[in-house]
């Protein structure tokens, strides 16, 4: 069984549930507290492709105050969206579960077990 990586925010119930699911299934995982260890723009680009998204906006928490404050709804420059995510990792939708060369957003959490097994 291959190791997984979980981009985790301990304050998020869905993120905590993702960690619990991996523990229940005894899946070896690296837990990355991405608010403390912010991914680089290059890492974001790599995972964006793994997620199968065509735009960073698909991966953003659009209801966050910072999204509105930065007027990101009107932003179409992909580099600027990624820079905003690096500078404000709270914008990254979570939890992100990475296995091999694939990744998912663990919402709903019911999709996590099938993905990581």
Contact map, one row per residue, 1 for C-alpha under 8 A:
111000000000000000000000001000000000000000000000000000000000000000000000000000000000000000000000000000000000000000001
111100000000000000000000001100000000000000000000000000000000000000000000000000000000000000000000001100000000000000000
111110000000000000000000001111000000000000000000000000000000000000000000000000000000000000000000001000000000000000000
011111000000000000000000001111000000000000000000000000000000000000000000000000000000000000000000111100000000000000010
001111100000000000000000000011110000000000000000000000000000000000000000000000000000000000000001111000000000000000000
000111110000000001100000000011110000000000000000000000000000000000000000000000000000000000000011110000000000000000000
000011111000000000000000000000111100000000000000000000000000000000000000000000000000000000000111100000000000000000000
000001111100001100100000000000111100000000000000000000000000000000000000000000000000000000000111000000000000000000000
000000111111001100000000000000001110000000000000000000000000000000000000000000000000000000000110000000000000000000000
000000011111101100000000000000001000000000000000000000000000000000000000000000000000000000000000000000000000000000000
000000001111101100000000000000000000000000000000000000000000000000000000000000000000000000000000000000000000000000000
000000001111111100000000000000000000000000000000000000000000000000000000000000000000000000000000000000000000000000000
000000000111111110000000000000000000000000000000000000000000000000000000000000000000000000000000000000000000000000000
000000000001111111000000000000000000000000000000000000000000000000000000000000000000000000000110000000000110100000000
000000011111111111100000000000000000000000000000000000000000000000000000000000000000000000000110000000000100000000000
000000011111111111110000000000000000000000000000000000000000000000000000000000000000000000000000000000000000000000000
000000000000111111111000000000000000000000000000000000000000000000000000000000000000000000000000000000000000100000000
000001000000011111111100000000000000000000000000000000000000000000000000000000000000000000000010000000000100100100000
000001010000001111111110000000100000000000000000000000000000000000000000000000000000000000000000000000000000000000000
000000000000000111111111000000000000000000000000000000000000000000000000000000000000000000000000000000000000000000000
000000000000000011111111100000000000000000000000000000000000000000000000000000000000000000000000000000000000000110000
000000000000000001111111111110000000000000000000000000000000000000000000000000000000000000000000000000000000000010010
000000000000000000111111111100000000000000000000000000000000000000000000000000000000000000000000000000000000000000000
000000000000000000011111111000000000000000000000000000000000000000000000000000000000000000000000000000000000000000000
000000000000000000001111111000000000000000000000000000000000000000000000000000000000000000000000000000000000000010000
000000000000000000000111111100000000000000000000000000000000000000000000000000000000000000000000000000000000000000000
111100000000000000000111111110000000000000000000000000000000000000000000000000000000000000000000000000000000000000011
011100000000000000000110011111000000000000000000000000000000000000000000000000000000000000000000000000000000000000000
001111000000000000000100001111100000000000000000000000000000000000000000000000000000000000000000000000000000000000000
001111000000000000000000000111110000000000000000000000000000000000000000000000000000000000000000000000000000000000000
000011110000000000100000000011111000000000000000000000000000000000000000000000000000000000000000000000000000000000000
000011110000000000000000000001111100100000000000000000000000000000000000000000000000000000000000000000000000000000000
000000111100000000000000000000111111100000000000000000000000000000000000000000000000000000000000000000000000000000000
000000111000000000000000000000011111111000000000000000000000000000000000000000000000000010000000000000000000000000000
000000001000000000000000000000001111110000000000000000000000000000000000000000000000000011000000000000000000000000000
000000000000000000000000000000001111110000000000000000000000000000000000000000000000000000000000000000000000000000000
000000000000000000000000000000011111111000000000000000000000000000000000000000000000000000000000000000000000000000000
000000000000000000000000000000000111111100000000000000000000000000000000000000000000010010000000000000000000000000000
000000000000000000000000000000000100111111110000000000000000000000000000000000000000010000000000000000000000000000000
000000000000000000000000000000000000011111110000000000000000000000000000000000000000010000000000000000000000000000000
000000000000000000000000000000000000001111111000000000000000000000000000000000000110010000000000000000000000000000000
000000000000000000000000000000000000001111111100000000000000000000000000000000000000000000000000000000000000000000000
000000000000000000000000000000000000001111111110000000000000000000000000000000000000000000000000000000000000000000000
000000000000000000000000000000000000001111111111000000000000000000000000000000000100000000000000000000000000000000000
000000000000000000000000000000000000000011111111100000000000000000000000000000000100000000000000000000000000000000000
000000000000000000000000000000000000000001111111110000000000000000000000000000000000000000000000000000000000000000000
000000000000000000000000000000000000000000111111111000000000000000000000000000000000000000000000000000100000000000000
000000000000000000000000000000000000000000011111111111110010000000000000000000000000000000000000000000000000000000000
000000000000000000000000000000000000000000001111111111000000000000000000000000000000000000000000000000000000000000000
000000000000000000000000000000000000000000000111111110000000000000000000000000000000000000000000000011110000000000000
000000000000000000000000000000000000000000000011111110000000000000000000000000000000000000000000000001111000000000000
000000000000000000000000000000000000000000000001111111000000000000000000000000000000000000000000000000000000000000000
000000000000000000000000000000000000000000000001111111110110000000000000000000000000000000000000000000000000000000000
000000000000000000000000000000000000000000000001100111110100000000000000000000000000000000000000000000000000000000000
000000000000000000000000000000000000000000000001000011111110000000000000000001000000000000000000000000000000000000000
000000000000000000000000000000000000000000000001000011111111000000000000000001001100000000000000000000000000000000000
000000000000000000000000000000000000000000000000000000111111010000000000000000001000000000000000000000000000000000000
000000000000000000000000000000000000000000000000000011111111000000000000000000000000000000000000000000000000000000000
000000000000000000000000000000000000000000000001000010111111100000000000000000000000000000011000000000000000000000000
000000000000000000000000000000000000000000000000000000011111110000000000000000000000100000111000000000000000000000000
000000000000000000000000000000000000000000000000000000000011111100100000000000000000000001111000000000000000000000000
000000000000000000000000000000000000000000000000000000001001111100110000100000000000000000100000000000000000000000000
000000000000000000000000000000000000000000000000000000000000111110110000000000000000000000000000000000000000000000000
000000000000000000000000000000000000000000000000000000000000111111110000000000000000000001100000000000000000000000000
000000000000000000000000000000000000000000000000000000000000001111111000000000000000000000000000000000000000000000000
000000000000000000000000000000000000000000000000000000000000000111111100000000000000000100100000000000000000000000000
000000000000000000000000000000000000000000000000000000000000111111111111100000000000000000100000000000000000000000000
000000000000000000000000000000000000000000000000000000000000011111111111100000000000000000000000000000000000000000000
000000000000000000000000000000000000000000000000000000000000000011111111000000000000000000000000000000000000000000000
000000000000000000000000000000000000000000000000000000000000000001111111000000000000000000000000000000000000000000000
000000000000000000000000000000000000000000000000000000000000000000111111111000000000000000000000000000000000000000000
000000000000000000000000000000000000000000000000000000000000000000111111111000001000000000000000000000000000000000000
000000000000000000000000000000000000000000000000000000000000010000110011111000000000000000000000000000000000000000000
000000000000000000000000000000000000000000000000000000000000000000000011111100000000000000000000000000000000000000000
000000000000000000000000000000000000000000000000000000000000000000000011111110011000000000000000000000000000000000000
000000000000000000000000000000000000000000000000000000000000000000000000011111001000000000000000000000000000000000000
000000000000000000000000000000000000000000000000000000000000000000000000001111111000000000000000000000000000000000000
000000000000000000000000000000000000000000000000000000110000000000000000000111111100000000000000000000000000000000000
000000000000000000000000000000000000000000000000000000000000000000000000000011111110000000000000000000000000000000000
000000000000000000000000000000000000000000000000000000000000000000000000001011111111000000000000000000000000000000000
000000000000000000000000000000000000000000000000000000011000000000000001001111111111100000000000000000000000000000000
000000000000000000000000000000000000000010011000000000010000000000000000000001111111110000000000000000000000000000000
000000000000000000000000000000000000000010000000000000000000000000000000000000111111111000000000000000000000000000000
000000000000000000000000000000000000000000000000000000000000000000000000000000011111111110100000000000000000000000000
000000000000000000000000000000000000000000000000000000000001000000000000000000001111111111110000000000000000000000000
000000000000000000000000000000000000011110000000000000000000000000000000000000000111111110000000000000000000000000000
000000000000000000000000000000000000000000000000000000000000000000000000000000000011111110000000000000000000000000000
000000000000000000000000000000000000000000000000000000000000000001000000000000000001111111100000000000000000000000000
000000000000000000000000000000000110010000000000000000000000000000000000000000000001111111110000000000000000000000000
000000000000000000000000000000000010000000000000000000000000100100000000000000000000100111111000000000000000000000000
000000000000000000000000000000000000000000000000000000000001110101100000000000000001100111111000000000000000000000000
000000000000000000000000000000000000000000000000000000000011100000000000000000000000100011111100000000000000000000000
000000000000000000000000000000000000000000000000000000000011100000000000000000000000000001111111000000001000000000000
000000111000011000000000000000000000000000000000000000000000000000000000000000000000000000011111000000001110000000000
000001111000011001000000000000000000000000000000000000000000000000000000000000000000000000001111100000001110000000000
000011110000000000000000000000000000000000000000000000000000000000000000000000000000000000001111110000111100000000000
000111100000000000000000000000000000000000000000000000000000000000000000000000000000000000000011111000111100000100000
000111000000000000000000000000000000000000000000000000000000000000000000000000000000000000000001111111110000000000000
011110000000000000000000000000000000000000000000000000000000000000000000000000000000000000000000111111100000000000010
010100000000000000000000000000000000000000000000000000000000000000000000000000000000000000000000011111100000000000000
000000000000000000000000000000000000000000000000010000000000000000000000000000000000000000000000011111100000000000000
000000000000000000000000000000000000000000000000011000000000000000000000000000000000000000000000011111110000000000000
000000000000000000000000000000000000000000000010011000000000000000000000000000000000000000000001111111111000000000000
000000000000000000000000000000000000000000000000011000000000000000000000000000000000000000000001110001111100000000000
000000000000000000000000000000000000000000000000001000000000000000000000000000000000000000001111100000111110000000000
000000000000011001000000000000000000000000000000000000000000000000000000000000000000000000000111100000011111111100000
000000000000010000000000000000000000000000000000000000000000000000000000000000000000000000000110000000001111111000000
000000000000000000000000000000000000000000000000000000000000000000000000000000000000000000000000000000000111111100000
000000000000010011000000000000000000000000000000000000000000000000000000000000000000000000000000000000000111111100000
000000000000000000000000000000000000000000000000000000000000000000000000000000000000000000000000000000000111111110000
000000000000000000000000000000000000000000000000000000000000000000000000000000000000000000000000000000000111111111100
000000000000000001001000000000000000000000000000000000000000000000000000000000000000000000000000100000000101111111110
000000000000000000001100100000000000000000000000000000000000000000000000000000000000000000000000000000000000011111111
000000000000000000000000000000000000000000000000000000000000000000000000000000000000000000000000000000000000001111111
000000000000000000000000000000000000000000000000000000000000000000000000000000000000000000000000000000000000001111111
000100000000000000000100001000000000000000000000000000000000000000000000000000000000000000000000001000000000000111111
100000000000000000000000001000000000000000000000000000000000000000000000000000000000000000000000000000000000000011111
